């Protein structure tokens, strides 16, 4: 008997987006290098945190976590793009130039922004049941 079992198909397969696949392919283990690449950023953060804890004490890691939480919550009102430059500078992503830096910008979007700022804020705060038109209230 094989130790690995086939997974249960809980949702229909999307062959247009994911291509033709099978349950057996999904059950196979991933290549070790692929697992390392997927876990790389998390391992790097953990290693940096442990190093800072050893050098500066545990308060340094706690302070970085609090700074990350505070800077992650800051955003502008609906209708204005939020850059989150403080969080990017804290995490080091400010120095990286990736696809997200020039593709998928809101000014190039096909969806029209919501014109009513008050309706967008009411929907964001949960005062109304209706969703505002556009991506800005989300």
Helices and strands as residue ranges (DSSP letters): H 15-18, H 23-27, H 32-56, H 58-73, H 85-91, G 93-95, G 99-101, G 106-108, H 117-125
